[in-house]
Amino acid sequence: MTTGGQVAAVSRHEEYGFSKPNHASVTLLEGLGVEGDVHAGETIRHQFRMTYEPDLPNLRQVHLMHEELFDELALKGYAVSAGQLGENITTRGVDLLGLPTGSLLHLGEEAVLEVTGLRNPCAKINDFRGGLLGEMFAIDPGTGEFTFKAGVMAVVRRGGTVRPGDAVEVALPAPPHRPLERV
């Protein structure tokens, strides 16, 4: 296990909406997600996807985003801060997008998340800040591969309280590693 960084902010919202307010702490519930968050549940809670696949397992219980993305966006003129893009946990010092599927994130003293895939950014990002959706994608100049930059999704494997300043430790799954895909 390697120390990957720390929790910069935690956010949740009881109702559907694009941004989530920051809180002093959140409680992660095993197999469900963030207590008091609209996206918590055993089955899909994503508002659009619930209409056509409501009984599928919820692989998007917790949304994590790297705070370094906000630094990158600021250089391009976009003012974005923790929770504004709908994430529950904002990290610093963790290469979330470089993790393989199945990586475990140990947050604070108790909580453990399993990374399930990449967040698929939606057009609502442009409603929040015009043109921002285009910044949520990247193309590797060497390979031409296309990737999403809007964070990762995870499920709660062990519950616990998470606060800003908590350490984030990363445990990689056994090889062969599978790259992250959209969930």
Secondary structure, 3 states (H helix, E strand, C coil): CEEEEEEEEEECCCCCCCCCCEECCEEEECCCEECCCCCCCCECCCCCHHHCCCCCECCCCEEEEECHHHHHHHHCCCCCCCCCCCCCEEEECCCHHHCCCCCEEEECCCEEEEEEEECCCCCHHHHHCCCHHHHHEEECCCCCCEEECCCEEEEEEECEEECCCCEEEEECCCCCCCCCCEC
